[in-house]
Amino acid sequence: MSKKLKMTVLMAGQYDIVNGSKIDFRLDQEKHLYIAECEGKAFGLLNQIKKGSKRQLKKIGNEFSGVVLRTIPEQYLMEVMVRKGSEMKCMKKN
C-alpha cells in the first residue's frame, strides 16, 4: 500500500495559491464532499484521486492535509499530494 495519495482539486475560480502551500481537507458529512481550504478559506472540492484509492482516503479520516504539487489555473485544477501519517508544512509566498 502506498504511503502517499495524489489527488486533484477543482477550484471555484483562479486562486493565487503557490506550489508547496498547505491544503486542508474536511469532509462535509451532509453533502459527502471533501472541501479544500487554504489558510482557513474554502476554495474548491476534491475532484479525483490520481494515485491511491477511495478506501485509502477513508482510512485517512474526515480531516487531513496535503501540499500543492502544481496548479493549472486556466482549467481551475490543482494537484495535491497527501502523505499518510505525516504533517505537511506550508511554504509561504515571499
Contacts in CASP RR format, 6 or more apart in sequence:
PFRMAT RR
TARGET T0000
AUTHOR 0000-0000-0000
METHOD contacts of the structure
MODEL  1
MSKKLKMTVLMAGQYDIVNGSKIDFRLDQEKHLYIAECEGKAFGLLNQIK
KGSKRQLKKIGNEFSGVVLRTIPEQYLMEVMVRKGSEMKCMKKN
1 56 0 8 1.000
2 51 0 8 1.000
2 52 0 8 1.000
2 56 0 8 1.000
3 83 0 8 1.000
3 84 0 8 1.000
3 85 0 8 1.000
4 51 0 8 1.000
4 81 0 8 1.000
4 82 0 8 1.000
4 83 0 8 1.000
4 84 0 8 1.000
5 49 0 8 1.000
5 51 0 8 1.000
5 52 0 8 1.000
5 56 0 8 1.000
5 57 0 8 1.000
5 60 0 8 1.000
5 81 0 8 1.000
5 82 0 8 1.000
5 84 0 8 1.000
6 49 0 8 1.000
6 50 0 8 1.000
6 51 0 8 1.000
6 52 0 8 1.000
6 69 0 8 1.000
6 79 0 8 1.000
6 80 0 8 1.000
6 81 0 8 1.000
6 82 0 8 1.000
7 46 0 8 1.000
7 47 0 8 1.000
7 48 0 8 1.000
7 49 0 8 1.000
7 50 0 8 1.000
7 51 0 8 1.000
7 79 0 8 1.000
7 80 0 8 1.000
7 82 0 8 1.000
8 46 0 8 1.000
8 47 0 8 1.000
8 48 0 8 1.000
8 50 0 8 1.000
8 77 0 8 1.000
8 78 0 8 1.000
8 79 0 8 1.000
8 80 0 8 1.000
9 23 0 8 1.000
9 36 0 8 1.000
9 44 0 8 1.000
9 45 0 8 1.000
9 46 0 8 1.000
9 47 0 8 1.000
9 77 0 8 1.000
9 78 0 8 1.000
9 79 0 8 1.000
9 80 0 8 1.000
10 44 0 8 1.000
10 45 0 8 1.000
10 47 0 8 1.000
10 76 0 8 1.000
10 77 0 8 1.000
11 36 0 8 1.000
11 43 0 8 1.000
11 44 0 8 1.000
11 71 0 8 1.000
11 73 0 8 1.000
11 76 0 8 1.000
11 77 0 8 1.000
11 78 0 8 1.000
12 43 0 8 1.000
12 44 0 8 1.000
12 76 0 8 1.000
13 43 0 8 1.000
13 76 0 8 1.000
14 73 0 8 1.000
14 74 0 8 1.000
14 76 0 8 1.000
15 38 0 8 1.000
15 43 0 8 1.000
15 71 0 8 1.000
15 73 0 8 1.000
16 93 0 8 1.000
17 23 0 8 1.000
17 38 0 8 1.000
17 43 0 8 1.000
17 68 0 8 1.000
17 71 0 8 1.000
17 78 0 8 1.000
18 68 0 8 1.000
18 91 0 8 1.000
18 92 0 8 1.000
18 93 0 8 1.000
19 68 0 8 1.000
19 69 0 8 1.000
19 70 0 8 1.000
19 71 0 8 1.000
19 91 0 8 1.000
20 67 0 8 1.000
20 68 0 8 1.000
20 69 0 8 1.000
20 90 0 8 1.000
20 91 0 8 1.000
21 38 0 8 1.000
21 67 0 8 1.000
21 68 0 8 1.000
21 90 0 8 1.000
21 91 0 8 1.000
21 92 0 8 1.000
22 38 0 8 1.000
22 65 0 8 1.000
22 66 0 8 1.000
22 67 0 8 1.000
22 88 0 8 1.000
22 89 0 8 1.000
22 90 0 8 1.000
23 36 0 8 1.000
23 37 0 8 1.000
23 38 0 8 1.000
23 65 0 8 1.000
23 66 0 8 1.000
23 67 0 8 1.000
23 68 0 8 1.000
23 78 0 8 1.000
23 80 0 8 1.000
24 36 0 8 1.000
24 37 0 8 1.000
24 38 0 8 1.000
24 40 0 8 1.000
24 63 0 8 1.000
24 64 0 8 1.000
24 65 0 8 1.000
24 66 0 8 1.000
25 34 0 8 1.000
25 35 0 8 1.000
25 36 0 8 1.000
25 37 0 8 1.000
25 46 0 8 1.000
25 63 0 8 1.000
25 64 0 8 1.000
25 65 0 8 1.000
25 66 0 8 1.000
25 82 0 8 1.000
26 34 0 8 1.000
26 35 0 8 1.000
26 37 0 8 1.000
26 62 0 8 1.000
26 63 0 8 1.000
27 33 0 8 1.000
27 34 0 8 1.000
27 35 0 8 1.000
27 61 0 8 1.000
27 62 0 8 1.000
27 63 0 8 1.000
28 34 0 8 1.000
28 35 0 8 1.000
29 62 0 8 1.000
33 45 0 8 1.000
33 46 0 8 1.000
34 45 0 8 1.000
34 46 0 8 1.000
35 42 0 8 1.000
35 44 0 8 1.000
35 45 0 8 1.000
36 42 0 8 1.000
36 43 0 8 1.000
36 44 0 8 1.000
36 45 0 8 1.000
36 46 0 8 1.000
36 78 0 8 1.000
36 80 0 8 1.000
37 43 0 8 1.000
47 77 0 8 1.000
49 57 0 8 1.000
50 79 0 8 1.000
56 84 0 8 1.000
59 84 0 8 1.000
60 82 0 8 1.000
60 84 0 8 1.000
64 82 0 8 1.000
65 82 0 8 1.000
65 87 0 8 1.000
65 88 0 8 1.000
66 80 0 8 1.000
66 81 0 8 1.000
66 82 0 8 1.000
66 83 0 8 1.000
66 88 0 8 1.000
67 80 0 8 1.000
67 81 0 8 1.000
67 88 0 8 1.000
67 89 0 8 1.000
68 78 0 8 1.000
68 79 0 8 1.000
68 80 0 8 1.000
69 79 0 8 1.000
69 80 0 8 1.000
69 81 0 8 1.000
70 78 0 8 1.000
70 79 0 8 1.000
71 77 0 8 1.000
71 78 0 8 1.000
71 79 0 8 1.000
72 78 0 8 1.000
72 79 0 8 1.000
82 88 0 8 1.000
END
